[in-house]
Amino acid sequence: MNEQLMDILIDLRPDVDFDTEDQLVTNGILESFDIVSLVAALTEEFDIEIQAKDLLPENFNSAAAMLRMIVRLQDGD
């Protein structure tokens, strides 16, 4: 799953080091259009529904945070 997520992130923004960056939204590295594209890709790839309540910086600030959100949504939370 982590490899799939990293592939999506690298396709979206190949200029970003997603292995180390942990302030993607807070530091403005990912902008609103990036988030919209990312939500669409994650929804399709992982068969999850990302709702408005999930669109929080803490869910998108790092690859690890996104992975936690994906697992939580796949578990039906």
PDB file of N, CA, C and O in Angstrom:
ATOM      1  N   MET A   1       0.833  -1.200   0.000  1.00  0.00           N
ATOM      2  CA  MET A   1       0.000   0.000   0.000  1.00  0.00           C
ATOM      3  C   MET A   1       0.871   1.255   0.000  1.00  0.00           C
ATOM      4  O   MET A   1       0.578   2.219  -0.707  1.00  0.00           O
ATOM      5  N   ASN A   2       1.933   1.239   0.789  1.00  0.00           N
ATOM      6  CA  ASN A   2       2.804   2.398   0.858  1.00  0.00           C
ATOM      7  C   ASN A   2       3.432   2.690  -0.506  1.00  0.00           C
ATOM      8  O   ASN A   2       3.579   3.852  -0.885  1.00  0.00           O
ATOM      9  N   GLU A   3       3.798   1.646  -1.238  1.00  0.00           N
ATOM     10  CA  GLU A   3       4.391   1.833  -2.558  1.00  0.00           C
ATOM     11  C   GLU A   3       3.392   2.461  -3.524  1.00  0.00           C
ATOM     12  O   GLU A   3       3.755   3.322  -4.325  1.00  0.00           O
ATOM     13  N   GLN A   4       2.135   2.030  -3.448  1.00  0.00           N
ATOM     14  CA  GLN A   4       1.095   2.613  -4.299  1.00  0.00           C
ATOM     15  C   GLN A   4       0.922   4.098  -3.981  1.00  0.00           C
ATOM     16  O   GLN A   4       0.813   4.927  -4.884  1.00  0.00           O
ATOM     17  N   LEU A   5       0.899   4.423  -2.691  1.00  0.00           N
ATOM     18  CA  LEU A   5       0.758   5.818  -2.274  1.00  0.00           C
ATOM     19  C   LEU A   5       1.934   6.643  -2.783  1.00  0.00           C
ATOM     20  O   LEU A   5       1.738   7.735  -3.318  1.00  0.00           O
ATOM     21  N   MET A   6       3.143   6.136  -2.622  1.00  0.00           N
ATOM     22  CA  MET A   6       4.323   6.884  -3.062  1.00  0.00           C
ATOM     23  C   MET A   6       4.301   7.093  -4.572  1.00  0.00           C
ATOM     24  O   MET A   6       4.699   8.155  -5.051  1.00  0.00           O
ATOM     25  N   ASP A   7       3.844   6.101  -5.327  1.00  0.00           N
ATOM     26  CA  ASP A   7       3.741   6.256  -6.784  1.00  0.00           C
ATOM     27  C   ASP A   7       2.788   7.393  -7.140  1.00  0.00           C
ATOM     28  O   ASP A   7       3.074   8.197  -8.027  1.00  0.00           O
ATOM     29  N   ILE A   8       1.658   7.454  -6.443  1.00  0.00           N
ATOM     30  CA  ILE A   8       0.681   8.523  -6.684  1.00  0.00           C
ATOM     31  C   ILE A   8       1.293   9.884  -6.358  1.00  0.00           C
ATOM     32  O   ILE A   8       1.162  10.833  -7.132  1.00  0.00           O
ATOM     33  N   LEU A   9       1.958   9.973  -5.212  1.00  0.00           N
ATOM     34  CA  LEU A   9       2.549  11.235  -4.781  1.00  0.00           C
ATOM     35  C   LEU A   9       3.640  11.704  -5.746  1.00  0.00           C
ATOM     36  O   LEU A   9       3.705  12.883  -6.094  1.00  0.00           O
ATOM     37  N   ILE A  10       4.483  10.786  -6.167  1.00  0.00           N
ATOM     38  CA  ILE A  10       5.570  11.145  -7.077  1.00  0.00           C
ATOM     39  C   ILE A  10       5.025  11.554  -8.437  1.00  0.00           C
ATOM     40  O   ILE A  10       5.546  12.477  -9.062  1.00  0.00           O
ATOM     41  N   ASP A  11       3.980  10.873  -8.901  1.00  0.00           N
ATOM     42  CA  ASP A  11       3.350  11.280 -10.160  1.00  0.00           C
ATOM     43  C   ASP A  11       2.769  12.688 -10.047  1.00  0.00           C
ATOM     44  O   ASP A  11       2.834  13.474 -10.992  1.00  0.00           O
ATOM     45  N   LEU A  12       2.201  12.995  -8.884  1.00  0.00           N
ATOM     46  CA  LEU A  12       1.579  14.298  -8.659  1.00  0.00           C
ATOM     47  C   LEU A  12       2.623  15.412  -8.581  1.00  0.00           C
ATOM     48  O   LEU A  12       2.497  16.445  -9.238  1.00  0.00           O
ATOM     49  N   ARG A  13       3.654  15.184  -7.768  1.00  0.00           N
ATOM     50  CA  ARG A  13       4.674  16.211  -7.532  1.00  0.00           C
ATOM     51  C   ARG A  13       6.065  15.571  -7.470  1.00  0.00           C
ATOM     52  O   ARG A  13       6.584  15.324  -6.382  1.00  0.00           O
ATOM     53  N   PRO A  14       6.665  15.304  -8.625  1.00  0.00           N
ATOM     54  CA  PRO A  14       7.974  14.647  -8.631  1.00  0.00           C
ATOM     55  C   PRO A  14       9.089  15.485  -8.009  1.00  0.00           C
ATOM     56  O   PRO A  14      10.173  14.965  -7.741  1.00  0.00           O
ATOM     57  N   ASP A  15       8.843  16.754  -7.780  1.00  0.00           N
ATOM     58  CA  ASP A  15       9.844  17.654  -7.214  1.00  0.00           C
ATOM     59  C   ASP A  15       9.902  17.617  -5.686  1.00  0.00           C
ATOM     60  O   ASP A  15      10.740  18.297  -5.093  1.00  0.00           O
ATOM     61  N   VAL A  16       9.035  16.841  -5.038  1.00  0.00           N
ATOM     62  CA  VAL A  16       8.939  16.831  -3.577  1.00  0.00           C
ATOM     63  C   VAL A  16       9.507  15.525  -3.025  1.00  0.00           C
ATOM     64  O   VAL A  16       9.283  14.454  -3.590  1.00  0.00           O
ATOM     65  N   ASP A  17      10.243  15.622  -1.918  1.00  0.00           N
ATOM     66  CA  ASP A  17      10.759  14.431  -1.230  1.00  0.00           C
ATOM     67  C   ASP A  17       9.720  13.974  -0.210  1.00  0.00           C
ATOM     68  O   ASP A  17       9.725  14.419   0.938  1.00  0.00           O
ATOM     69  N   PHE A  18       8.841  13.093  -0.635  1.00  0.00           N
ATOM     70  CA  PHE A  18       7.756  12.636   0.227  1.00  0.00           C
ATOM     71  C   PHE A  18       8.228  11.708   1.335  1.00  0.00           C
ATOM     72  O   PHE A  18       7.482  11.445   2.278  1.00  0.00           O
ATOM     73  N   ASP A  19       9.451  11.211   1.237  1.00  0.00           N
ATOM     74  CA  ASP A  19       9.987  10.346   2.293  1.00  0.00           C
ATOM     75  C   ASP A  19      10.312  11.131   3.549  1.00  0.00           C
ATOM     76  O   ASP A  19      10.252  10.583   4.650  1.00  0.00           O
ATOM     77  N   THR A  20      10.655  12.397   3.407  1.00  0.00           N
ATOM     78  CA  THR A  20      11.094  13.166   4.576  1.00  0.00           C
ATOM     79  C   THR A  20      10.198  14.349   4.921  1.00  0.00           C
ATOM     80  O   THR A  20      10.170  14.777   6.074  1.00  0.00           O
ATOM     81  N   GLU A  21       9.473  14.879   3.961  1.00  0.00           N
ATOM     82  CA  GLU A  21       8.663  16.081   4.196  1.00  0.00           C
ATOM     83  C   GLU A  21       7.458  15.751   5.075  1.00  0.00           C
ATOM     84  O   GLU A  21       6.713  14.812   4.796  1.00  0.00           O
ATOM     85  N   ASP A  22       7.276  16.533   6.137  1.00  0.00           N
ATOM     86  CA  ASP A  22       6.149  16.279   7.042  1.00  0.00           C
ATOM     87  C   ASP A  22       5.289  17.517   7.293  1.00  0.00           C
ATOM     88  O   ASP A  22       4.526  17.573   8.258  1.00  0.00           O
ATOM     89  N   GLN A  23       5.424  18.498   6.416  1.00  0.00           N
ATOM     90  CA  GLN A  23       4.620  19.722   6.508  1.00  0.00           C
ATOM     91  C   GLN A  23       4.133  20.120   5.109  1.00  0.00           C
ATOM     92  O   GLN A  23       4.209  21.287   4.724  1.00  0.00           O
ATOM     93  N   LEU A  24       3.638  19.148   4.368  1.00  0.00           N
ATOM     94  CA  LEU A  24       3.263  19.364   2.972  1.00  0.00           C
ATOM     95  C   LEU A  24       2.205  20.446   2.797  1.00  0.00           C
ATOM     96  O   LEU A  24       2.310  21.286   1.903  1.00  0.00           O
ATOM     97  N   VAL A  25       1.199  20.426   3.641  1.00  0.00           N
ATOM     98  CA  VAL A  25       0.123  21.410   3.548  1.00  0.00           C
ATOM     99  C   VAL A  25       0.501  22.669   4.322  1.00  0.00           C
ATOM    100  O   VAL A  25       0.345  23.784   3.823  1.00  0.00           O
ATOM    101  N   THR A  26       0.990  22.486   5.524  1.00  0.00           N
ATOM    102  CA  THR A  26       1.337  23.617   6.390  1.00  0.00           C
ATOM    103  C   THR A  26       2.333  24.557   5.721  1.00  0.00           C
ATOM    104  O   THR A  26       2.222  25.776   5.855  1.00  0.00           O
ATOM    105  N   ASN A  27       3.301  24.001   5.005  1.00  0.00           N
ATOM    106  CA  ASN A  27       4.318  24.825   4.343  1.00  0.00           C
ATOM    107  C   ASN A  27       3.952  25.203   2.914  1.00  0.00           C
ATOM    108  O   ASN A  27       4.762  25.801   2.205  1.00  0.00           O
ATOM    109  N   GLY A  28       2.732  24.860   2.482  1.00  0.00           N
ATOM    110  CA  GLY A  28       2.265  25.245   1.158  1.00  0.00           C
ATOM    111  C   GLY A  28       2.900  24.469   0.017  1.00  0.00           C
ATOM    112  O   GLY A  28       2.837  24.901  -1.134  1.00  0.00           O
ATOM    113  N   ILE A  29       3.512  23.330   0.319  1.00  0.00           N
ATOM    114  CA  ILE A  29       4.119  22.507  -0.732  1.00  0.00           C
ATOM    115  C   ILE A  29       3.023  21.891  -1.594  1.00  0.00           C
ATOM    116  O   ILE A  29       3.118  21.882  -2.821  1.00  0.00           O
ATOM    117  N   LEU A  30       1.981  21.376  -0.939  1.00  0.00           N
ATOM    118  CA  LEU A  30       0.801  20.908  -1.654  1.00  0.00           C
ATOM    119  C   LEU A  30      -0.253  22.005  -1.583  1.00  0.00           C
ATOM    120  O   LEU A  30      -0.628  22.454  -0.500  1.00  0.00           O
ATOM    121  N   GLU A  31      -0.721  22.426  -2.736  1.00  0.00           N
ATOM    122  CA  GLU A  31      -1.737  23.471  -2.801  1.00  0.00           C
ATOM    123  C   GLU A  31      -3.102  22.842  -3.036  1.00  0.00           C
ATOM    124  O   GLU A  31      -3.213  21.624  -3.181  1.00  0.00           O
ATOM    125  N   SER A  32      -4.122  23.656  -3.074  1.00  0.00           N
ATOM    126  CA  SER A  32      -5.486  23.145  -3.161  1.00  0.00           C
ATOM    127  C   SER A  32      -5.708  22.260  -4.388  1.00  0.00           C
ATOM    128  O   SER A  32      -6.375  21.230  -4.287  1.00  0.00           O
ATOM    129  N   PHE A  33      -5.160  22.646  -5.549  1.00  0.00           N
ATOM    130  CA  PHE A  33      -5.329  21.812  -6.740  1.00  0.00           C
ATOM    131  C   PHE A  33      -4.651  20.460  -6.555  1.00  0.00           C
ATOM    132  O   PHE A  33      -5.169  19.434  -6.995  1.00  0.00           O
ATOM    133  N   ASP A  34      -3.480  20.462  -5.898  1.00  0.00           N
ATOM    134  CA  ASP A  34      -2.782  19.203  -5.619  1.00  0.00           C
ATOM    135  C   ASP A  34      -3.643  18.299  -4.744  1.00  0.00           C
ATOM    136  O   ASP A  34      -3.720  17.093  -4.977  1.00  0.00           O
ATOM    137  N   ILE A  35      -4.287  18.880  -3.741  1.00  0.00           N
ATOM    138  CA  ILE A  35      -5.121  18.099  -2.825  1.00  0.00           C
ATOM    139  C   ILE A  35      -6.318  17.512  -3.571  1.00  0.00           C
ATOM    140  O   ILE A  35      -6.668  16.350  -3.368  1.00  0.00           O
ATOM    141  N   VAL A  36      -6.939  18.306  -4.425  1.00  0.00           N
ATOM    142  CA  VAL A  36      -8.085  17.810  -5.209  1.00  0.00           C
ATOM    143  C   VAL A  36      -7.649  16.627  -6.074  1.00  0.00           C
ATOM    144  O   VAL A  36      -8.332  15.604  -6.116  1.00  0.00           O
ATOM    145  N   SER A  37      -6.531  16.761  -6.751  1.00  0.00           N
ATOM    146  CA  SER A  37      -6.012  15.680  -7.589  1.00  0.00           C
ATOM    147  C   SER A  37      -5.652  14.457  -6.748  1.00  0.00           C
ATOM    148  O   SER A  37      -5.912  13.319  -7.137  1.00  0.00           O
ATOM    149  N   LEU A  38      -5.059  14.711  -5.607  1.00  0.00           N
ATOM    150  CA  LEU A  38      -4.658  13.630  -4.703  1.00  0.00           C
ATOM    151  C   LEU A  38      -5.868  12.877  -4.164  1.00  0.00           C
ATOM    152  O   LEU A  38      -5.862  11.647  -4.117  1.00  0.00           O
ATOM    153  N   VAL A  39      -6.891  13.595  -3.764  1.00  0.00           N
ATOM    154  CA  VAL A  39      -8.115  12.956  -3.258  1.00  0.00           C
ATOM    155  C   VAL A  39      -8.720  12.060  -4.333  1.00  0.00           C
ATOM    156  O   VAL A  39      -9.136  10.937  -4.044  1.00  0.00           O
ATOM    157  N   ALA A  40      -8.771  12.545  -5.562  1.00  0.00           N
ATOM    158  CA  ALA A  40      -9.325  11.740  -6.656  1.00  0.00           C
ATOM    159  C   ALA A  40      -8.501  10.474  -6.869  1.00  0.00           C
ATOM    160  O   ALA A  40      -9.061   9.391  -7.036  1.00  0.00           O
ATOM    161  N   ALA A  41      -7.193  10.602  -6.863  1.00  0.00           N
ATOM    162  CA  ALA A  41      -6.318   9.446  -7.084  1.00  0.00           C
ATOM    163  C   ALA A  41      -6.412   8.445  -5.940  1.00  0.00           C
ATOM    164  O   ALA A  41      -6.466   7.237  -6.173  1.00  0.00           O
ATOM    165  N   LEU A  42      -6.431   8.938  -4.713  1.00  0.00           N
ATOM    166  CA  LEU A  42      -6.516   8.040  -3.552  1.00  0.00           C
ATOM    167  C   LEU A  42      -7.855   7.320  -3.508  1.00  0.00           C
ATOM    168  O   LEU A  42      -7.922   6.134  -3.184  1.00  0.00           O
ATOM    169  N   THR A  43      -8.915   8.041  -3.836  1.00  0.00           N
ATOM    170  CA  THR A  43     -10.257   7.454  -3.853  1.00  0.00           C
ATOM    171  C   THR A  43     -10.315   6.296  -4.839  1.00  0.00           C
ATOM    172  O   THR A  43     -10.861   5.235  -4.537  1.00  0.00           O
ATOM    173  N   GLU A  44      -9.752   6.508  -6.009  1.00  0.00           N
ATOM    174  CA  GLU A  44      -9.776   5.479  -7.046  1.00  0.00           C
ATOM    175  C   GLU A  44      -8.853   4.308  -6.709  1.00  0.00           C
ATOM    176  O   GLU A  44      -9.251   3.148  -6.818  1.00  0.00           O
ATOM    177  N   GLU A  45      -7.628   4.611  -6.304  1.00  0.00           N
ATOM    178  CA  GLU A  45      -6.631   3.569  -6.075  1.00  0.00           C
ATOM    179  C   GLU A  45      -6.959   2.679  -4.882  1.00  0.00           C
ATOM    180  O   GLU A  45      -6.753   1.466  -4.929  1.00  0.00           O
ATOM    181  N   PHE A  46      -7.474   3.290  -3.804  1.00  0.00           N
ATOM    182  CA  PHE A  46      -7.671   2.543  -2.563  1.00  0.00           C
ATOM    183  C   PHE A  46      -9.140   2.246  -2.260  1.00  0.00           C
ATOM    184  O   PHE A  46      -9.455   1.690  -1.208  1.00  0.00           O
ATOM    185  N   ASP A  47     -10.033   2.612  -3.171  1.00  0.00           N
ATOM    186  CA  ASP A  47     -11.457   2.361  -3.009  1.00  0.00           C
ATOM    187  C   ASP A  47     -11.963   2.870  -1.658  1.00  0.00           C
ATOM    188  O   ASP A  47     -12.581   2.140  -0.883  1.00  0.00           O
ATOM    189  N   ILE A  48     -11.676   4.153  -1.405  1.00  0.00           N
ATOM    190  CA  ILE A  48     -12.108   4.802  -0.169  1.00  0.00           C
ATOM    191  C   ILE A  48     -12.914   6.042  -0.523  1.00  0.00           C
ATOM    192  O   ILE A  48     -12.886   6.516  -1.659  1.00  0.00           O
ATOM    193  N   GLU A  49     -13.631   6.557   0.464  1.00  0.00           N
ATOM    194  CA  GLU A  49     -14.367   7.810   0.290  1.00  0.00           C
ATOM    195  C   GLU A  49     -13.790   8.835   1.255  1.00  0.00           C
ATOM    196  O   GLU A  49     -13.932   8.712   2.471  1.00  0.00           O
ATOM    197  N   ILE A  50     -13.139   9.847   0.695  1.00  0.00           N
ATOM    198  CA  ILE A  50     -12.575  10.917   1.505  1.00  0.00           C
ATOM    199  C   ILE A  50     -13.605  12.034   1.554  1.00  0.00           C
ATOM    200  O   ILE A  50     -13.918  12.660   0.541  1.00  0.00           O
ATOM    201  N   GLN A  51     -14.120  12.269   2.744  1.00  0.00           N
ATOM    202  CA  GLN A  51     -15.177  13.257   2.926  1.00  0.00           C
ATOM    203  C   GLN A  51     -14.590  14.598   3.353  1.00  0.00           C
ATOM    204  O   GLN A  51     -13.406  14.695   3.676  1.00  0.00           O
ATOM    205  N   ALA A  52     -15.424  15.616   3.350  1.00  0.00           N
ATOM    206  CA  ALA A  52     -14.982  16.965   3.725  1.00  0.00           C
ATOM    207  C   ALA A  52     -14.334  16.973   5.108  1.00  0.00           C
ATOM    208  O   ALA A  52     -13.366  17.701   5.329  1.00  0.00           O
ATOM    209  N   LYS A  53     -14.852  16.180   6.034  1.00  0.00           N
ATOM    210  CA  LYS A  53     -14.302  16.151   7.396  1.00  0.00           C
ATOM    211  C   LYS A  53     -12.887  15.585   7.434  1.00  0.00           C
ATOM    212  O   LYS A  53     -12.160  15.792   8.405  1.00  0.00           O
ATOM    213  N   ASP A  54     -12.490  14.863   6.367  1.00  0.00           N
ATOM    214  CA  ASP A  54     -11.150  14.291   6.289  1.00  0.00           C
ATOM    215  C   ASP A  54     -10.138  15.246   5.660  1.00  0.00           C
ATOM    216  O   ASP A  54      -8.934  14.990   5.697  1.00  0.00           O
ATOM    217  N   LEU A  55     -10.619  16.339   5.087  1.00  0.00           N
ATOM    218  CA  LEU A  55      -9.741  17.284   4.392  1.00  0.00           C
ATOM    219  C   LEU A  55      -9.090  18.247   5.376  1.00  0.00           C
ATOM    220  O   LEU A  55      -9.310  19.458   5.332  1.00  0.00           O
ATOM    221  N   LEU A  56      -8.297  17.683   6.248  1.00  0.00           N
ATOM    222  CA  LEU A  56      -7.588  18.443   7.268  1.00  0.00           C
ATOM    223  C   LEU A  56      -6.095  18.391   6.991  1.00  0.00           C
ATOM    224  O   LEU A  56      -5.595  17.373   6.510  1.00  0.00           O
ATOM    225  N   PRO A  57      -5.372  19.465   7.283  1.00  0.00           N
ATOM    226  CA  PRO A  57      -3.926  19.458   7.037  1.00  0.00           C
ATOM    227  C   PRO A  57      -3.225  18.253   7.667  1.00  0.00           C
ATOM    228  O   PRO A  57      -2.321  17.682   7.057  1.00  0.00           O
ATOM    229  N   GLU A  58      -3.623  17.865   8.860  1.00  0.00           N
ATOM    230  CA  GLU A  58      -2.942  16.755   9.530  1.00  0.00           C
ATOM    231  C   GLU A  58      -3.088  15.427   8.781  1.00  0.00           C
ATOM    232  O   GLU A  58      -2.286  14.516   8.986  1.00  0.00           O
ATOM    233  N   ASN A  59      -4.092  15.305   7.922  1.00  0.00           N
ATOM    234  CA  ASN A  59      -4.249  14.084   7.122  1.00  0.00           C
ATOM    235  C   ASN A  59      -3.412  14.105   5.841  1.00  0.00           C
ATOM    236  O   ASN A  59      -3.249  13.071   5.193  1.00  0.00           O
ATOM    237  N   PHE A  60      -2.883  15.272   5.474  1.00  0.00           N
ATOM    238  CA  PHE A  60      -2.164  15.403   4.210  1.00  0.00           C
ATOM    239  C   PHE A  60      -0.776  16.015   4.354  1.00  0.00           C
ATOM    240  O   PHE A  60      -0.124  16.296   3.348  1.00  0.00           O
ATOM    241  N   ASN A  61      -0.312  16.228   5.580  1.00  0.00           N
ATOM    242  CA  ASN A  61       0.988  16.865   5.790  1.00  0.00           C
ATOM    243  C   ASN A  61       2.166  15.961   5.466  1.00  0.00           C
ATOM    244  O   ASN A  61       3.272  16.449   5.236  1.00  0.00           O
ATOM    245  N   SER A  62       1.945  14.650   5.444  1.00  0.00           N
ATOM    246  CA  SER A  62       3.033  13.720   5.139  1.00  0.00           C
ATOM    247  C   SER A  62       2.464  12.457   4.513  1.00  0.00           C
ATOM    248  O   SER A  62       1.268  12.179   4.606  1.00  0.00           O
ATOM    249  N   ALA A  63       3.341  11.705   3.878  1.00  0.00           N
ATOM    250  CA  ALA A  63       2.924  10.422   3.306  1.00  0.00           C
ATOM    251  C   ALA A  63       2.441   9.489   4.414  1.00  0.00           C
ATOM    252  O   ALA A  63       1.473   8.751   4.228  1.00  0.00           O
ATOM    253  N   ALA A  64       3.108   9.520   5.561  1.00  0.00           N
ATOM    254  CA  ALA A  64       2.707   8.662   6.683  1.00  0.00           C
ATOM    255  C   ALA A  64       1.305   9.015   7.171  1.00  0.00           C
ATOM    256  O   ALA A  64       0.516   8.125   7.491  1.00  0.00           O
ATOM    257  N   ALA A  65       0.995  10.306   7.230  1.00  0.00           N
ATOM    258  CA  ALA A  65      -0.340  10.737   7.663  1.00  0.00           C
ATOM    259  C   ALA A  65      -1.399  10.297   6.658  1.00  0.00           C
ATOM    260  O   ALA A  65      -2.491   9.877   7.040  1.00  0.00           O
ATOM    261  N   MET A  66      -1.072  10.396   5.382  1.00  0.00           N
ATOM    262  CA  MET A  66      -2.020   9.954   4.349  1.00  0.00           C
ATOM    263  C   MET A  66      -2.251   8.449   4.439  1.00  0.00           C
ATOM    264  O   MET A  66      -3.378   7.978   4.282  1.00  0.00           O
ATOM    265  N   LEU A  67      -1.199   7.708   4.687  1.00  0.00           N
ATOM    266  CA  LEU A  67      -1.323   6.256   4.813  1.00  0.00           C
ATOM    267  C   LEU A  67      -2.213   5.893   6.003  1.00  0.00           C
ATOM    268  O   LEU A  67      -3.051   4.997   5.906  1.00  0.00           O
ATOM    269  N   ARG A  68      -2.028   6.588   7.114  1.00  0.00           N
ATOM    270  CA  ARG A  68      -2.891   6.347   8.293  1.00  0.00           C
ATOM    271  C   ARG A  68      -4.349   6.639   7.962  1.00  0.00           C
ATOM    272  O   ARG A  68      -5.236   5.881   8.355  1.00  0.00           O
ATOM    273  N   MET A  69      -4.605   7.728   7.246  1.00  0.00           N
ATOM    274  CA  MET A  69      -5.973   8.071   6.865  1.00  0.00           C
ATOM    275  C   MET A  69      -6.551   6.998   5.947  1.00  0.00           C
ATOM    276  O   MET A  69      -7.704   6.600   6.116  1.00  0.00           O
ATOM    277  N   ILE A  70      -5.774   6.528   4.986  1.00  0.00           N
ATOM    278  CA  ILE A  70      -6.241   5.495   4.066  1.00  0.00           C
ATOM    279  C   ILE A  70      -6.630   4.226   4.822  1.00  0.00           C
ATOM    280  O   ILE A  70      -7.697   3.655   4.592  1.00  0.00           O
ATOM    281  N   VAL A  71      -5.756   3.795   5.722  1.00  0.00           N
ATOM    282  CA  VAL A  71      -6.041   2.582   6.510  1.00  0.00           C
ATOM    283  C   VAL A  71      -7.305   2.778   7.346  1.00  0.00           C
ATOM    284  O   VAL A  71      -8.149   1.886   7.431  1.00  0.00           O
ATOM    285  N   ARG A  72      -7.426   3.951   7.960  1.00  0.00           N
ATOM    286  CA  ARG A  72      -8.615   4.235   8.783  1.00  0.00           C
ATOM    287  C   ARG A  72      -9.883   4.198   7.940  1.00  0.00           C
ATOM    288  O   ARG A  72     -10.893   3.637   8.364  1.00  0.00           O
ATOM    289  N   LEU A  73      -9.841   4.788   6.756  1.00  0.00           N
ATOM    290  CA  LEU A  73     -11.030   4.809   5.892  1.00  0.00           C
ATOM    291  C   LEU A  73     -11.331   3.430   5.315  1.00  0.00           C
ATOM    292  O   LEU A  73     -12.496   3.090   5.112  1.00  0.00           O
ATOM    293  N   GLN A  74     -10.308   2.640   5.051  1.00  0.00           N
ATOM    294  CA  GLN A  74     -10.552   1.281   4.566  1.00  0.00           C
ATOM    295  C   GLN A  74     -11.155   0.414   5.659  1.00  0.00           C
ATOM    296  O   GLN A  74     -11.909  -0.517   5.375  1.00  0.00           O
ATOM    297  N   ASP A  75     -10.828   0.717   6.898  1.00  0.00           N
ATOM    298  CA  ASP A  75     -11.387  -0.035   8.027  1.00  0.00           C
ATOM    299  C   ASP A  75     -12.807   0.393   8.345  1.00  0.00           C
ATOM    300  O   ASP A  75     -13.450  -0.180   9.224  1.00  0.00           O
ATOM    301  N   GLY A  76     -13.303   1.410   7.625  1.00  0.00           N
ATOM    302  CA  GLY A  76     -14.682   1.828   7.774  1.00  0.00           C
ATOM    303  C   GLY A  76     -14.936   2.859   8.832  1.00  0.00           C
ATOM    304  O   GLY A  76     -16.073   3.032   9.272  1.00  0.00           O
ATOM    305  N   ASP A  77     -13.893   3.556   9.256  1.00  0.00           N
ATOM    306  CA  ASP A  77     -14.074   4.590  10.284  1.00  0.00           C
ATOM    307  C   ASP A  77     -14.503   5.900   9.653  1.00  0.00           C
ATOM    308  O   ASP A  77     -14.705   6.888  10.359  1.00  0.00           O
TER     309      ASP A  77
END
